[in-house]
Amino acid sequence: MNEEQLTKMRSGPGFIAALDQSGGSTPKALRLYGISESEYSNEEEMFDLVHQMRTRIMTSPSFNGDRILAAILFENTMDRKIGQKYTAEYLWEEKNVVPILKVDKGLEDEQSGVRLMKPIPNLDSLLERANERGIFGTKMRSVILKANQDGIQAVVNQQFEIAKRIVAAGLVPIIEPEIDIHSPEKAECERILRPQLIDGLNTLEAGQLVMFKLTLPSEDNFYKECIDHPNMLKVVALSGGYSREEANALLARNHNMRASFSRALTEGLSAQQTDDEFNRMLNDSIESIYQASMT
């Protein structure tokens, strides 16, 4: 583990930029950016376009380690370059931004009110490659739709089981059990999830660090016990479909919880904007999320 990166993640200012849309969510991300599906004819061209979009974001003058702690990358992005450097190397060496890798392979169909992660058959070799590329940590996402005790326990068990393998590989995992913001049982899901997360943290050995990426809670400072746990490096919040304004307002009420926004970060950015317009919009977005994160 890179000790400089660990120190930055533990005590540095800022938030995590989530730039990890993968195969299923890439067409939507491109549409929001002003690129329609008629502008590419296969997956390779699609990923070329989304890498251009991410490169434009990461090379923007406003995107740097002063306000951004880390960036979450899709595997395809990790294996590509920005200029002459692989993306993770570019982020750390040129921008002082810690690189993190999304490792999950998407979601299973709903069962018991949740969507577990699909199997990750190549996890060990992926973690080995991540280490070679200079990646600090990982991220993996499950989704909770209903207040089902057994389903939520299955999500937490799966997340921690894989997280321990990631810790053993020398990386810091972000555990992301997203609660759907549209669930009519959202608050009850949170009440079931929190003690299970604490139980999971208590199974870790001293010095084993993880991060959580959680839906903004219905009750302010609901996850304080997680934030204060000795095995917790950082608790961050996902925007989950909220607008940037809504997500920032909710985040500002949750002390010591930082943002890890994706759609809310890139909201309003467009391929049709001039570089000045693009950089100004991105700077305003970064500043608003940074301010909401520093409460």
C-alpha positions in Angstrom: 0.0 0.0 0.0 1.2 3.5 -0.9 1.7 5.3 2.5 1.4 8.8 0.9 -1.9 7.8 -0.7 -3.1 6.3 2.6 -2.2 9.6 4.5 -4.1 11.6 1.8 -7.2 9.4 2.1 -7.1 9.5 5.9 -6.7 13.2 6.5 -6.7 15.1 3.2 -9.5 17.5 2.2 -11.9 16.7 -0.6 -14.1 14.0 -2.1 -14.0 11.0 -4.4 -14.9 11.5 -8.0 -16.7 8.4 -9.3 -15.8 8.0 -13.0 -16.5 4.3 -13.2 -19.6 3.8 -15.4 -19.1 0.4 -17.1 -20.7 -1.4 -20.0 -24.3 -1.2 -18.9 -24.3 2.4 -17.8 -21.9 3.8 -20.4 -24.6 4.6 -23.1 -26.6 6.6 -20.5 -23.5 8.5 -19.4 -22.7 9.3 -23.0 -26.3 10.4 -23.7 -26.2 12.8 -20.7 -22.9 14.1 -22.1 -24.5 14.8 -25.5 -23.3 11.8 -27.5 -26.1 9.7 -28.9 -25.9 5.9 -29.6 -26.0 6.7 -33.4 -22.5 8.2 -33.0 -20.8 4.8 -32.3 -21.4 1.4 -33.8 -19.8 -1.1 -31.4 -18.5 -1.4 -27.9 -15.0 -0.5 -28.8 -16.0 2.8 -30.3 -18.3 3.4 -27.3 -15.4 2.9 -24.8 -13.2 5.2 -26.9 -15.8 8.0 -26.6 -16.3 7.5 -22.9 -12.5 7.5 -22.3 -12.3 10.8 -24.2 -15.0 12.2 -21.9 -13.2 11.0 -18.8 -9.9 12.2 -20.1 -11.4 15.7 -20.7 -12.6 15.6 -17.0 -9.3 14.4 -15.6 -7.1 16.7 -17.6 -9.2 19.8 -16.7 -7.3 22.4 -14.7 -10.1 22.2 -12.0 -9.6 18.4 -11.5 -6.8 18.0 -9.0 -5.9 16.9 -5.6 -6.7 20.2 -3.9 -10.4 19.3 -3.8 -10.5 15.7 -5.0 -9.1 12.9 -2.8 -9.5 10.0 -5.3 -11.1 8.9 -8.5 -12.9 5.6 -9.1 -12.0 4.0 -12.5 -13.6 1.3 -14.6 -11.2 -1.6 -15.5 -11.2 -0.4 -19.2 -10.0 3.0 -18.0 -7.3 1.6 -15.8 -5.9 -0.2 -18.9 -5.9 3.0 -21.0 -3.5 5.9 -21.0 -3.8 9.6 -20.7 -1.0 11.0 -22.8 2.0 8.7 -22.2 0.9 7.4 -18.8 -1.6 4.8 -17.7 -4.6 6.5 -16.1 -3.8 5.6 -12.5 -0.2 6.8 -12.8 -1.4 10.0 -14.5 -3.9 10.7 -11.7 -1.4 10.2 -8.9 1.8 11.7 -10.5 0.2 14.6 -12.4 -2.9 15.4 -10.3 -2.2 14.1 -6.8 -5.5 12.1 -7.0 -5.6 8.6 -5.5 -6.7 5.9 -8.1 -9.4 3.4 -7.1 -10.7 0.5 -9.3 -14.3 -0.7 -9.6 -14.0 -4.5 -9.5 -17.6 -5.8 -9.5 -19.1 -7.3 -12.6 -22.6 -6.0 -12.2 -25.7 -7.2 -10.4 -27.7 -10.4 -10.1 -31.5 -10.2 -10.5 -33.5 -9.2 -7.4 -34.0 -11.9 -4.8 -35.1 -11.3 -1.2 -35.4 -7.6 -1.8 -31.8 -7.1 -2.9 -29.5 -7.5 -5.9 -26.3 -9.2 -5.0 -23.1 -8.9 -7.0 -22.5 -11.3 -9.9 -19.5 -13.6 -9.3 -16.1 -12.0 -10.0 -14.2 -15.0 -11.5 -11.0 -13.2 -12.3 -10.7 -11.2 -9.0 -7.2 -12.4 -7.9 -5.6 -11.7 -11.3 -7.5 -8.3 -11.5 -6.1 -7.3 -8.0 -2.6 -8.3 -9.1 -2.9 -6.1 -12.2 -4.4 -3.3 -10.1 -1.3 -3.4 -7.8 1.0 -3.3 -10.9 -0.9 -0.3 -12.2 -0.6 1.6 -8.9 -4.2 1.3 -7.8 -4.8 2.1 -4.1 -8.2 0.6 -3.5 -11.3 -1.0 -5.1 -15.1 -0.4 -5.2 -17.9 -2.9 -5.5 -21.6 -2.3 -5.5 -24.8 -4.2 -4.4 -28.3 -2.8 -4.2 -30.9 -3.0 -1.5 -34.5 -2.5 -2.6 -36.6 -3.7 0.4 -36.3 -4.0 4.1 -35.7 -7.7 4.1 -33.4 -8.8 7.0 -32.1 -12.0 5.2 -31.5 -10.2 1.9 -29.6 -7.3 3.5 -27.5 -9.8 5.5 -26.7 -11.6 2.3 -25.5 -8.3 0.8 -23.3 -7.5 3.8 -21.9 -11.1 4.0 -21.0 -11.1 0.3 -19.4 -7.6 0.5 -17.2 -8.4 3.5 -16.2 -11.8 2.2 -14.8 -10.3 -1.0 -13.4 -7.2 0.9 -11.2 -9.5 3.0 -9.7 -10.9 -0.1 -9.0 -7.4 -1.4 -7.4 -6.4 1.9 -5.2 -9.5 1.7 -4.0 -8.3 -1.7 -2.8 -5.1 -0.1 -5.7 -2.8 -1.4 -8.4 -0.9 0.5 -11.9 -2.0 -0.5 -14.9 0.4 -0.8 -17.9 -1.6 0.3 -21.0 -0.2 -1.4 -24.4 -1.6 -0.3 -26.6 1.1 -2.1 -30.1 1.5 -0.8 -32.4 2.6 -3.6 -33.5 6.2 -2.9 -36.9 5.4 -4.4 -37.6 2.5 -2.0 -40.7 3.1 0.1 -38.8 1.2 2.9 -35.6 3.3 2.6 -35.4 4.3 6.3 -36.2 0.8 7.5 -33.5 -0.6 5.1 -31.0 1.7 6.8 -32.1 0.6 10.3 -31.5 -3.1 9.3 -28.2 -2.3 7.4 -26.3 -0.3 10.0 -25.9 -2.9 12.8 -25.0 -5.5 10.1 -22.3 -3.2 8.8 -20.9 -2.7 12.4 -20.9 -6.5 12.9 -18.9 -6.8 9.6 -16.4 -4.2 10.7 -16.0 -6.1 14.0 -14.9 -9.2 12.1 -11.8 -7.4 10.7 -8.4 -7.7 12.4 -6.7 -4.6 13.9 -5.1 -2.5 11.1 -7.3 -3.9 8.3 -8.9 -0.9 6.7 -12.1 -0.6 4.6 -14.2 2.2 3.3 -18.0 2.4 2.9 -20.0 4.1 0.1 -23.5 4.5 1.3 -26.8 6.1 0.2 -27.4 9.5 1.9 -29.4 8.5 5.0 -32.9 9.6 6.0 -31.7 10.6 9.4 -28.7 13.0 9.6 -25.4 11.5 10.9 -27.0 8.1 10.9 -23.7 6.4 10.1 -21.5 8.1 12.7 -20.8 4.8 14.4 -19.4 3.5 11.2 -17.3 6.6 10.6 -15.8 6.3 14.1 -14.9 2.6 13.9 -11.1 1.9 14.1 -11.2 -0.2 10.9 -12.9 2.6 8.9 -10.7 4.7 6.6 -13.5 6.8 5.1 -17.3 6.8 4.7 -18.4 8.4 1.5 -21.9 9.0 0.0 -23.3 8.2 -3.4 -25.6 10.6 -5.1 -28.0 7.7 -6.1 -30.1 9.6 -8.5 -30.5 12.8 -6.5 -29.6 16.0 -8.4 -26.3 17.6 -7.5 -28.2 20.3 -5.5 -30.2 17.7 -3.5 -27.2 15.5 -2.9 -25.1 18.4 -1.7 -27.8 19.6 0.6 -28.2 16.2 2.2 -24.5 15.6 2.4 -23.8 18.9 4.1 -26.0 17.7 7.0 -24.0 14.5 7.5 -20.7 15.5 9.3 -17.5 13.7 8.3 -19.1 12.0 5.4 -17.6 12.9 2.0 -19.1 12.7 -1.5 -18.4 10.0 -4.0 -20.6 11.3 -6.7 -20.9 10.1 -10.3 -24.0 11.6 -12.1 -24.1 14.6 -9.7 -20.4 15.3 -10.5 -20.9 15.3 -14.3 -24.4 16.9 -14.4 -24.4 19.7 -17.0 -21.2 18.7 -18.8 -21.5 18.3 -22.5 -19.4 17.3 -25.5 -20.7 20.4 -27.3 -19.3 22.8 -24.7 -16.1 24.8 -25.5 -13.2 23.9 -23.2 -13.8 27.2 -21.3 -17.5 26.4 -20.8 -16.7 22.8 -19.8 -13.9 23.7 -17.4 -16.1 26.4 -15.8 -19.0 24.0 -15.3 -16.8 21.3 -13.9 -15.1 23.7 -11.6 -18.4 24.9 -10.2 -19.6 21.3 -9.8 -16.3 20.3 -8.0 -16.5 23.4 -5.7 -20.1 22.8 -4.7 -19.5 19.1 -3.9 -16.2 19.9 -2.1 -18.0 22.5 0.2 -20.8 20.0 1.0 -18.1 17.3 1.8 -16.2 19.5 4.2 -18.9 19.8 6.9 
